[in-house]
Amino acid sequence: MVSSSRVDPDAAAATGPATAGADTATGTGTTSPAADSLVDWSRVRLGVDAAPTMFIATWSPDTCRWDGGELVPYGPLSLLPAAQVLNYGQSIFEGLKAYRYEGCSASTAEHRVVLFRPEANAARFEAGAHRMCMPPVPPAMFLAAVQAVARANAAWVPPAARGSLYIRPLLLGTGPLLGLCPAPSYTFLVYAVPVGGRAKEGRLAPLDYLIHESRHRAAPRGVGSTKAAGNYSPCLLAQAEARAQGCHDCIYLDAKSDTYLEEGSGCNIFVAHGSVVTTPPAAGSILPGITRASLLQLAVALGYDVREAPISWKEALQADEMFGSGTALVVQPISSVTFKGRRVAFCRTSTTNGTTANAGELSAVNGHANGNGQTNGYANGNGCMNFAANSDSSEVEGEAAEPKGDAGAAAAAAAAAAIGDDCESAGLSYRFGGKTAAELRPEERAALVTFAPVPEPASLPPGVGPIAHRLYALLTGIQYGRAPDPFGWTVKIDMRGPTAGPLHLDQLLVCDKVQGVSEHPPGPGKGLRPLQARPVFADPNLE
């Protein structure tokens, strides 16, 4: 048996300098979340200093089941060099956040701290384990472990105005072997790191993106729809190449035709044409983002025409607005995209009289001129600017024109069908459970619209579109408790139970298994078994 599944007791993390009391400073997790020893936020490096307590459990080939797990001090793992994860990369992860409701200080006994849609993370984690040939973590165990880590580190959830507690579950093939086959044993662990908010002084900062034309993120029927660790390191070189061209990150094209947008290095992509909001289908090569799924419901509730459909790069260049989404990014406005040496800017209007500021943002980079240096821009109904170049330079690198009318619709439908076929064959597409926008009562929909009204164009920073602004305000409003949550997305942390030591989660009893949530039920003999949604369980620590 390998000793790779427990923290090295001689190398526990030293997170004490960020805390005010001796007990909390040890990182033992033995103090109550409402203890007097509070985090000194002036000394915490957000996104760097980990919270002091983590959860760890192991799967043994002797029992073919997970042990009960325990809360231990955050610290190094002891791994053998032959651990499968180090040699062949059998690993998946998740990312979710705990939020402190506004008006609740860290010293209140109740500690109103919530998680955002943890059942969706549990479902995706289970699907990812199946795809990577790993023993899945039962959703009940996943949810209990995440709750325990949030409870043990409740004092490390930043004030609502400062950020959130980012929670990172990991599933690792830690058993030793030298051969390409599943690991003999596995480790499931959950740790947390406080992170800052995305909007500085309440204003979103847009970023510039490169549409990458020489590298792909994932292929159809591959592991692009799985949150596998190996999907992300290959993005580092593409990111470096994007930054060399003056961009912050990149957007990848599909590996079949190099025509349709897929996603960024760590975010899903949305484009808007007027009131139509489109995102690529979460098929086999695109991660089914939980933030993405949430924004689709919120956009419908706000009255936008929402579509999941292929987006060609030409359609993207003609968009009125573009933004990304993800747990870390939340909503990230994209101020410009660069493709084949040309940059197209979005949403550059910010004057009070309705005229366009910074017009003519379609330009060549690397010193190349774009015709006569002028552009023809037309404003859309959202107060943004859609930039189309003069006729002598409207096509990038001499590409053929986009099919129009019925031909264009037929091409888009064919692309959607092709992506759907790939998705169904892979058996990896699924929806997250919960209430949908179509099920909202009129008064619930009205409350959401009232909370996120259409902003005046002059009030938005350049590069930030009104749709991204509204969706960010509404999503974070729900997460922090400022906005109504008719979907039931936020789950309150149960502050009862232990904050250190064994949790006995192997005793969890699944009381009721509700029907699966597979969007495309796989045919006989292929695909994944249906996923469970919202399992009801009895936590042995709370009985």
Secondary structure, 3 states (H helix, E strand, C coil): CCCCCCECHHHCCCCHHHECCHHHHCCCCCCCCCCCCCECCCCCCCCCCCCCEEEEEEEECCCCEECCCEEEECCCECCCCCEHHHHCCCEEECCEEEEECCCCCCCCCCCCEEEECHHHHHHHHHHHHHHCCCCCCCHHHHHHHHHHHHHHCHHHCCCCCCEEEEEEEEEECCCECCCCCCCCCEEEEEEEEEEECCCECCECCCEEEEEECCCCCCCCCCCCCCCEHHHCCCHHHHHHHHHHCCCCEEEEECCCCCCEEEEECCCEEEEEECCEEEECCCCCCCCCCHHHHHHHHHHHHCCCEEEECCCEHHHHHCCCEEEEEECCCEEEEEEEEEECCEEEECCCCCCCCCCCCCCCCCEECCCCCCCCCCEEEEECCCCCEEEEECHHHCCHHHCCCCCCHHHHHHHHHHHHHHHHHHHHHHCCCECCCCCCHHHCCHHHHHHHHHHCCCCCHHHCCCCCCHHHHHHHHHHHHHHCCCCCCCCCCEEECCCCCCCCEECCHHHCEEEECCCCCECCCCCCCCCCCCCCCCCEEECHHHC
